[in-house]
Amino acid sequence: MKLLSITVLGVLSLLQMPLSFADNSNGKTLFLQRCSVCHGADIKGSGPLANKSNPPTPDLTKPAFKKRLKDYPGVIVSSVVLRPNGNLIPKTLQENGVKIAPHAWSIKDLRDLNQYMIEVISKS
């Protein structure tokens, strides 16, 4: 019984660990397909549409954003993706002829995207 308890606790702790950069393919895919056109693959605001929005696309590796991402995990990503009055992203894409298919965001998607961004930022 004790061995079973230790095994169950070990498995549960593994399930609660954050995904590593290499394992978070969903977060990476979401970012590259949906965010990099403005933010760039390096998330520094270097994408092809970075200077076409008003205000220009921010560099997400700056200390202020890193702090916000750490202090409010998941909130930053979900508020940008799901903001009710946010017309900036669709408007910028439309004005530049970029079509990105709609996506039904899940909680897992938001968490994966947040985790991917944290991993990229930590390496910059």
Secondary structure, 3 states (H helix, E strand, C coil): CHHHHHHHHHHHHHHHCCCCCCCCHHHHHHHHHHCHHHHCCCCCCCCCCCCCCCCCCCCCCCHHHHHHHHHCCCHHHHHHHHCCCCCHHHHHHHHCCCCCCCCCCCHHHHHHHHHHHHHHHHHC
